[in-house]
Amino acid sequence: MGMDMNLIRARNKEAIEQYYNTWTIDSDPDYNFHMDGSEADTFPVVEVYYSRKFWDLFRAMSFTKDYECGEYIRLNKRELKEMLDYSITHPDYFDDFNSVPELCRVYYKFDEWEARGLHVYFECDW
């Protein structure tokens, strides 16, 4: 079975839901390339991490117990570090470590984003 795992930077869950209900690639072609937080008014919702079929990571995380498909969970820095630590030592579904640089970047920017009122939300669909 397929699975898409995302980390989304946004002010709140409502902003994510509203954004994805109206989003089209034509209206926002570069939305996932704006990550420093200064663009929060122009790009209020940004996908900052994506992985495909990384079920091992999903099952290993403490915050995914009783997770419901499509639910948005606001992560704290400890939970983000949990994802990073696991990904450093376990290859993904494609037997690679491609998600590590993205997770490092998100972890590095986490405190700055939080200070600006931007939060990191975890979401999976299958």
N, C-alpha and C positions, 0 to 999 in steps of 0.2 A: 504494500500500500504506500502511496506517496504521502509526503508530509512537507509542508513549508513552515519554517520557523523564522520569525522576524523579531527584531528589536526596533521599536518605533519611538522616536523622540517627539514629544508633544507636551502641551501645557496640561491636558487632561484627557480622559477617555472620550468625553463628548466631542472634543475637537477631532479626535481620530475618526469616530463614527461619522461625523458630519463631512469630514474631508473625503473619506472613501466612498461615501454615498454620492458625491458630486464629482469626484476626480476623473479626469481623462488624460491620457498621455499628451494630447494636443494642448490641453490647458496648462500643463505643468511638466514639460519634457525633461527637465533637469532636477526634479525634486529630490532625488537621492544623492546629489552631489554637493549639497549645501549643508555642511556639518558644524560650522564654528559657533552657531547660536545667534550670530548677529542678524541673521536673516529670518528670525522667528516670526516677524510680522508678515513677511512676504511668503515664506514657506513654513506655515505653522505646524505641519506634520511631515516628518522625514523618516524614511526607513534607513536606519543606520547599521543594520546587520541582517543578513539573510543566509539561511542554509537550507539545503534540500535533503530530506530523508536522514537527518542526523538523529535517529531514534535513540541511539545509545546516550547521547547528551540529554535528550528529553527525559528519559527514564532515570537518569542519574541525579537530576536536580531535585533539591528538597522542596522547591516551590511549585513543582508540577504534580505533586500528589493530588489526586481528585480533580485534575485540570479538565475543564470542559472545552472542546474544540471551539476556537474563535474567541475565547475569553481574553480580555486585556488585563494583565497583571503588572502593576507598577513595581519595578524592581528597586531595591536599595543597592548600595555599592557592594555589600557583602554577597548578595545573590549574583550580581554581575561577575564578581571575582570567582565565585563558584563555577560559573559557566566557563570563564577563561581558564581556570586551573584544570578543569576537566579536558577542555579542548586542546590544551598544550600536551597532554599526556595520552590522548586517545584519538586516533585518526577518525575522520568522518566516514560517512557511508561510501564515499568514493576513494577510501584509503589514502586520504591526504589530510593536510592541516591548513587548508585554505581559509578557514574561518578565524584562525588565530589573529592575523593582523587587524581584521575588522574589530574583533573583541578588544584587542589592545587599545585601539583608537577610541572606542566607546568608553572603556575604563579610564583612559587618560583624560577625556573631556567631561566625565561624569560630574565632578564637583563644580566645574564652571557652569555647566548646563543647569544644574540644580540651583545655583546662585542666581541664575537668570529666570528661574521659574519654569524651566523645561525639565521634563521627567522622561525616564526610559521605561517603556512598556514592552512586556514580552507577550507574543501572540503566536499561536500555532494553528494550522488548518490541515486537515486530512480528509 
